[in-house]
Amino acid sequence: MLLLAMDTATPAVTVALHDGETVVASESQVDARRHGELLLPAVDRVLKEAGLKLDALTGVVVGVGPGPYTGLRVGLVTAAAFSSALGVPVHGLCTLDGLAYASGIDEPFAVATDARRKEVYWARYADARTRVTDAAVDRPAEIAEELAGLPVVGAGARLYPEAFPDARDPEHQSAAALAALAAEKLAKGDGGFLDPLPMYLRRPDAQVPKNYKVVTPK
């Protein structure tokens, strides 16, 4: 097994290789505006660090979000391109699940990432491997009571300490954790993967203006 994992659903542009037993190489850079510029060079460096080539891959793992439209699609399109070129499957995982897995927490908690617009993407977990709610997007104050008393993992918790006073690491997504989670699922044969399609949860920021006038000839 050799999995290439990537996630661009958060400000972290993160890539990792996993051989089924351990992370062979990984790299992460936090930059919310340069996903398209940073991802492929990161893939190249991780492969070089491991002394491997793309044709050695047996699968691709990608975080499907939730995340903002522009950044999220960079990772998904890249994963789809590698899958098509190499003839290997793409395994989609919820981005929040990667953060949960990396936390190692074995009691109820939540994950919250920055959704911009003063909102967070979030979900609740029974432990690091078990999500018990669907991913959602809300204002922190709207869910503070529901999550009261729970540790909250991720950048969303650190952005809104008044709503989430028990913020826990990791702050940012890690493809290494996403790859390890996928490798564990594949080894157990228990499935649980998502289609490699974007989980937006809301409409994109860019909208066609109201009362838009068509100026092309009839």
C-alpha positions, 0 to 999 in steps of 0.5 A, spaced: 500 500 500 502 506 498 497 512 499 498 519 497 493 524 501 492 531 501 487 536 503 486 543 501 479 545 505 482 549 510 488 554 510 493 548 511 495 545 504 497 539 507 500 532 503 503 526 506 505 519 503 503 512 507 505 505 506 500 502 510 504 502 516 507 509 517 507 516 514 513 515 509 513 523 508 509 529 509 509 537 508 504 542 511 504 549 509 498 554 512 496 559 507 489 561 505 490 564 499 495 560 495 492 553 495 493 552 487 500 554 487 502 550 493 499 543 492 503 540 486 510 543 489 508 539 495 506 533 492 513 533 488 517 534 495 514 529 499 515 524 493 522 526 493 523 525 500 520 518 500 525 517 494 518 514 490 515 516 484 507 517 482 507 510 479 508 507 485 501 509 488 496 504 490 491 510 492 489 517 493 486 520 499 483 527 499 479 531 504 472 533 501 471 538 506 467 542 509 471 548 506 470 554 502 469 553 495 476 556 492 481 552 496 477 546 497 476 544 489 484 545 488 485 538 492 479 535 489 481 536 482 488 534 483 486 528 487 481 526 481 487 528 476 492 523 479 486 518 480 485 518 472 492 518 470 494 512 474 488 508 474 488 508 482 482 509 487 480 516 490 478 515 497 474 521 500 474 523 507 471 528 511 476 534 513 473 534 520 475 527 521 482 528 520 483 533 525 479 529 530 483 523 528 489 527 529 487 529 536 487 522 539 481 524 544 478 518 547 472 522 550 466 526 547 469 532 543 467 537 537 472 539 531 471 546 529 474 550 523 474 557 520 468 557 515 469 565 515 463 570 515 464 569 523 462 562 522 465 555 523 464 548 520 463 543 526 461 536 528 461 532 534 465 526 536 464 520 541 472 519 540 477 520 535 475 515 530 467 516 531 463 522 528 456 522 531 453 528 527 453 530 520 458 536 519 454 543 519 456 550 519 453 555 524 455 561 528 459 560 534 454 563 539 449 559 536 452 552 538 456 554 544 450 551 549 450 545 545 458 544 545 458 547 553 463 542 557 466 539 551 473 540 548 473 543 541 479 541 536 481 546 531 482 553 528 475 555 529 475 554 537 481 558 537 478 564 533 472 564 538 474 562 545 468 566 548 464 560 545 469 554 545 473 555 552 476 548 552 480 549 545 485 543 543 490 541 538 491 540 533 489 547 530 490 545 523 489 539 518 494 534 517 494 530 511 499 525 515 493 524 520 488 523 514 492 518 511 493 514 517 486 514 518 485 512 511 490 506 511 486 504 518 480 503 514 483 500 508 486 495 513 480 493 516 476 493 510 470 497 514 469 502 508 466 509 511 469 513 505 466 518 501 465 520 494 471 525 492 466 530 491 466 537 495 462 538 501 460 546 501 454 546 506 453 553 503 453 557 497 459 560 494 461 567 496 461 569 488 453 570 486 450 572 479 448 579 481 440 580 481 437 583 475 442 581 471 441 584 464 443 579 458 447 583 453 448 578 448 444 578 441 438 574 441 
